Structures are given as structure tokens and as C-alpha cells.
Amino acid sequence: MPLRQNEVEAVRRRIAHLDMDAFYASVELLRYPELKGLPVVIGGRSAAHPTLASDGTRLYSRVGDYVGRGVVTTATYEARALGIHSAMGMMKAAKLAPEAILLPADFTRYREYSLRFKQAVAEIAPRMEDRGIDEIYLDLSDLPEDSLTLATTLKQAVREATGLSCSIGIAANKLLAKIASDLDKPDGITLIEEGDLQARIWPLPVGRINGIGPKAQQRLNGMGIHTIGELAGTPLPRLREQFSERYAHWLHQAAHGRDERPLVVESTPKSVSRETTFERDLHVRRDRETLAGILDSLCQRVAGDLARKGVVGRTIGVKVRFDDFRTVTRDVTLPWPVADAAAIRLAAGRGLARIPMQRRLRLLGVRVGALVPPGEQGEADKTSEALQLDLFS
């Protein structure tokens, strides 16, 4: 059967996903090289900075000594091997790896290194979609070099600019490039070329597709669908029995490696958002501290993205997905634009207070819209009494 025109164009596209390896943790290891090879956790609202002993050696806090609410921002690969991952509650991390080193997050430093690697990459591949502080998509379609040469050149440029490693996946579209960049971490290069879908992608678990969270994966597993190949072979009507029409169609397309989304290379973003799908469904009251820590982390990351993009915003949005897959959003429009994490957190809490929390949560997201340049910020450092209502405080 001949390819449709849009499929022919997709084959000609060459999209790269560049993902920095354990970015925050790797930046910290540049500052504390003696921690290389050790389990290190970044995060926690009250994590202490290292201190100096009388002999000049550094003294580090341990995860097991942490007290208070908070979540893991990131961790080294050694800590991940112990079961620790981003958005995990610090108290749970303390049970898994009490002797792991604990460091506080330094978002100013991370933004500096983010700018460095993106500027270096832009010199080689200027068509870039910024996806956050540590990842980007690149359109390599019009560049003359072969994919392996380009990936090697990009990795070398990143290392020279930052001293850090990254992993790169190159494929015909964003969906496949994103999967590919994660296949050979850390410091990997993965090329998905014509004919590689069945051999390289289909044997992977369905959860490797960005957009299939733990709950959807669990439901698919219950249907006997464990791999992407099994998902590709599932008739669309059967998927519609378990999922909405739109999501079932997307699952079918994604499993076949189809993704026509273009790169978004606008210089001025319309909004900035962060969201996370939980490892398990969380109860609003019983998991109050965990939810509060996750909300803190999301607001900090959004604030970091705003600072890196050089914008501020007036509309703070929250997104909640319940355990029945129902999604609810609420927006709060402020009288002045903001950019700091504390103001975003207060407004997000106000938005959450407007959502009836009658079921467990499986996803939480924060968005800042109505963006303007900092010069129009006005009195952004004010705090309105109306924003003091905070669901998780």
C-alpha cells in the first residue's frame, strides 16, 4: 500500500530529542566532584547545604535525616537504582536510601547551565523547540550532515559548554525521538530509521510512550497489552471499549509511530506549564503533605522556566486528573503578572480550592499564561490577600 502524502513527509523529517542526563544532579556533581558515583538526591524544602569540617572536608546531609514535607526533584543514576525517582516524597526516599546524600536544589545555577547548553546547540541546529530546562527538540531535516555525525557534534558542543553529558534520539518525528533519547542513557545516541519501528520500538513496554501514564499502563496491562507492539496490534474498537474515542485513536497512532506534530519554535511562548502523573493515586487528605510537596516542586519548575524564557504571566492555571481519568482545569487571573514560585503557588492553591476533590488524584499540573516581557511586570512582588487561600497548606 503506498504511503499517504503526510506519511511521506514524515519519513523525510529528521527530528532530534536532546535530553540532559540527570541534569540537576549532574550540575551539582560539577560543584561537588567527590560525590561522583554515589547516590545523591536533590530536593526537599528544608534540605541543608553542605558545611565544612575543621579539616576542610565537606559534611553532607543524609536523606535518612530529613524531616518535613517535600519531594525529590531529581537524583543521580546511583540513587535511581535504589528506587528513588522525581516527585517521590522525601520520607519515602528516606526509607529506600537513608544513607544517600541530600542536597538542596539550586535553580539559579540550573538555569545558567540550561542557557549554556541551548546556546551551544543553537549554533549547530537553530530550529529548536524548548521543552524545559533540560530538554529540547531539534529539526535536523535541512542540515547536510548524516544523523550520527550531527548527534556526535551536538554532544561535543554540549560537553564543551557545560562539562555535562546528554542523550540524543533521532527519528522521523517527536514521539519516536523522545522514546529514542531514553534508550541508551546516559550519554547515548540512538537513531530510529526506516524499518526500526518493529525491531527497536515495538518490544518496549507501553509506558515508554510519552503520554501513557501509570494508570493507563495498568489498564492496558489488564487488557493483556504489555508492549508497544501488542498495542499496535490491538484493534481500535477494542481500545475504544476501555478509553475515550480521542485517547484510543491517539494510542493506536502512537503505537504505529505516527506523530505529525510540528516543532514549536516561537520566540515568545503563550504559556509555560509543568505537570506530573503520580506513581499511585493520591488521596487529598491522607496524602496532603505529598501533594503539597509536588505542588511546590511544580511551581518552582514553572518559575524556573519563566525566568529562563524572560517572561512573567497573569493567568495561573491548575490541572487535575482524577482516578476515573476525568480532567478538570481552573484558571486564576491576577491583577498583575508574576514570575516567582511563591506567588504562583498561592494562585495555584486558589485554583485548586475551586475544584471539588471527591476522588483520588492521578495527575497534577500548573500553568502560567498571559505572558508578557518583564518590563510590563509592574508590582509583581505584591501578594494579594485573596491569594492566601491554599488547599494544601
VENNOR-V44415 format. One record per residue. N is the residue number from 1. PHI is phi in degrees with one decimal (* if undefined). PSI is psi as a letter, one per 40 degrees, with the letter a starting at -180 (* if undefined). Layout:
n=[N N]
phi=[PHI PHI]
psi=[PSI PSI]
This chain:
n=[1 2 3 4 5 6 7 8 9 10 11 12 13 14 15 16 17 18 19 20 21 22 23 24 25 26 27 28 29 30 31 32 33 34 35 36 37 38 39 40 41 42 43 44 45 46 47 48 49 50 51 52 53 54 55 56 57 58 59 60 61 62 63 64 65 66 67 68 69 70 71 72 73 74 75 76 77 78 79 80 81 82 83 84 85 86 87 88 89 90 91 92 93 94 95 96 97 98 99 100 101 102 103 104 105 106 107 108 109 110 111 112 113 114 115 116 117 118 119 120 121 122 123 124 125 126 127 128 129 130 131 132 133 134 135 136 137 138 139 140 141 142 143 144 145 146 147 148 149 150 151 152 153 154 155 156 157 158 159 160 161 162 163 164 165 166 167 168 169 170 171 172 173 174 175 176 177 178 179 180 181 182 183 184 185 186 187 188 189 190 191 192 193 194 195 196 197 198 199 200 201 202 203 204 205 206 207 208 209 210 211 212 213 214 215 216 217 218 219 220 221 222 223 224 225 226 227 228 229 230 231 232 233 234 235 236 237 238 239 240 241 242 243 244 245 246 247 248 249 250 251 252 253 254 255 256 257 258 259 260 261 262 263 264 265 266 267 268 269 270 271 272 273 274 275 276 277 278 279 280 281 282 283 284 285 286 287 288 289 290 291 292 293 294 295 296 297 298 299 300 301 302 303 304 305 306 307 308 309 310 311 312 313 314 315 316 317 318 319 320 321 322 323 324 325 326 327 328 329 330 331 332 333 334 335 336 337 338 339 340 341 342 343 344 345 346 347 348 349 350 351 352 353 354 355 356 357 358 359 360 361 362 363 364 365 366 367 368 369 370 371 372 373 374 375 376 377 378 379 380 381 382 383 384 385 386 387 388 389 390 391 392 393]
phi=[* -67.1 -72.1 -68.3 -59.5 -67.8 -73.8 -62.2 -63.8 -64.7 -63.9 -75.1 -70.0 -136.8 -112.5 -112.3 -114.6 -107.9 -126.0 -68.1 -81.6 41.2 -55.1 -58.5 -64.1 -66.1 -63.5 -65.9 -68.5 -65.6 -80.5 -124.8 -62.1 -67.7 -89.4 -60.1 90.0 -105.6 -71.6 -126.8 -116.2 -109.5 139.5 86.2 -67.1 -116.8 -61.3 -93.4 -74.1 -60.5 -118.3 -101.8 -80.1 -62.8 -90.5 92.4 -78.2 -85.5 -110.8 -110.8 -73.6 -111.5 -59.9 -65.7 -91.9 -70.5 -130.4 120.1 -79.3 150.4 -130.5 -75.0 -81.4 -163.8 -155.4 -69.0 -63.1 -65.0 -72.5 -63.7 -63.7 -91.1 102.0 -88.0 -147.1 -59.4 74.0 -74.2 -62.5 -61.6 -67.1 -69.3 -60.7 -63.6 -73.8 -76.6 -144.7 -62.3 -90.2 -64.0 -72.4 -114.7 -125.4 -76.2 -74.0 -126.7 -69.3 -61.9 -67.4 -65.3 -64.0 -61.7 -71.2 -62.4 -62.0 -61.0 -71.7 -71.7 -65.0 -65.2 -66.9 -61.8 -67.6 -102.3 -133.2 -72.1 -81.2 -128.1 -109.8 -80.8 -108.1 145.8 -68.0 -128.9 -149.6 -146.5 -105.3 -131.0 -97.0 -102.2 -57.2 -95.8 -86.7 -75.8 -70.3 -72.3 -62.3 -64.8 -63.1 -62.6 -62.0 -63.9 -65.4 -63.5 -63.8 -66.1 -64.2 -64.5 -65.4 -67.0 -80.0 -129.0 79.9 -113.3 -102.8 -141.1 -118.6 -128.0 -117.1 -125.9 -153.3 -80.5 -155.3 -66.3 -59.8 -71.1 -64.1 -63.5 -62.5 -62.5 -64.6 -96.2 -77.9 -126.5 -76.3 -85.9 62.2 -106.3 -130.3 -130.8 -109.6 -106.8 -109.9 -56.6 94.5 -87.3 -57.7 -66.9 -81.0 -102.0 -98.8 -60.8 -72.1 -76.6 -62.0 -59.8 -65.9 -74.9 -79.5 -64.9 121.2 -103.7 -83.8 -56.6 -68.2 -64.6 -62.4 -62.2 -67.0 -64.0 -59.4 -63.6 -87.4 84.7 -105.3 -114.0 -110.1 -64.2 -62.7 -65.3 -65.2 -63.4 -87.5 -84.7 -59.9 -57.1 -58.5 -69.0 -67.2 -65.7 -68.1 -110.2 -131.1 -64.7 -55.4 -66.6 -70.3 -62.1 -63.0 -63.3 -57.3 -64.1 -64.9 -62.1 -62.8 -91.9 73.1 -99.2 -159.3 -100.3 -62.7 -81.1 -71.5 -98.5 -115.1 -62.7 -74.4 -113.6 -70.4 -85.2 -158.2 -129.8 -144.0 -141.1 -149.1 -143.6 -96.3 -76.1 -66.1 -140.5 -66.5 -107.6 -91.5 -58.8 -89.7 -68.5 -107.1 -55.6 -67.5 -62.4 -62.0 -62.1 -65.3 -64.8 -62.6 -56.4 -63.1 -61.7 -66.0 -63.7 -69.7 -62.6 -61.0 -63.3 -64.7 -62.1 -63.9 -67.7 -85.3 71.6 -136.5 -132.5 -143.9 -100.0 -103.0 -106.3 -114.6 -123.1 -132.2 -128.0 -117.3 -88.7 -68.9 -97.3 72.5 -75.4 -111.9 -127.8 -124.5 -141.7 -115.6 -124.2 -99.1 -91.0 -73.7 -146.7 -75.2 -131.6 -144.5 -87.6 -61.2 -64.7 -67.1 -62.7 -62.6 -63.9 -68.0 -62.6 -62.3 -65.1 -65.5 -63.9 -64.9 -91.4 -105.3 -63.1 -96.6 -105.5 -135.7 -67.3 -103.5 -118.8 -151.0 -136.9 -138.8 -131.5 -134.9 -120.5 -124.1 52.4 -77.3 -141.4 -63.5 -59.2 -62.8 -97.4 -65.3 64.6 -94.7 -72.0 -87.3 -73.3 -125.5 -79.9 -60.4 -66.2 -90.8 -74.3 -69.1 -136.9 -60.0 -106.0 -98.1]
psi=[h i i i d d d d d d d d i h h i h h h i h f d d d d d d d d d g d e e h e i h h h h a h d f h i i i i h i d e e i i h i i i d e e h h i i i i h d i i i d d d d e e e h i i e i h d d d d d d d g d e i h h i i i g d d d d d d d d d d d d d d d d d d g d g h h h e a d e i i i h h e d e i d i i d d d d d d d d d d d d d d d d e i i i i h h h a e i d d d d d d d e e d f i i f i h h h h i h e e d d d d d d e i i d e e h h e h i d d d d d d d d d e e h d i d d d d d e h i d d d d d d d i i d d d d d d d d d d d e f h h e h i h h f h d h i d i h i i i h h i d i h i h d d d f d d d d d d d d d d d d d d d d d d d d d e f i i i d h h i i h h h i e e e h h h i i i h h i e i i i e i d d d d d d d d d d d d e e h h g e i i i e i h i h i h a f i i i d d e d b f e e i h i d e e e h h d e *]
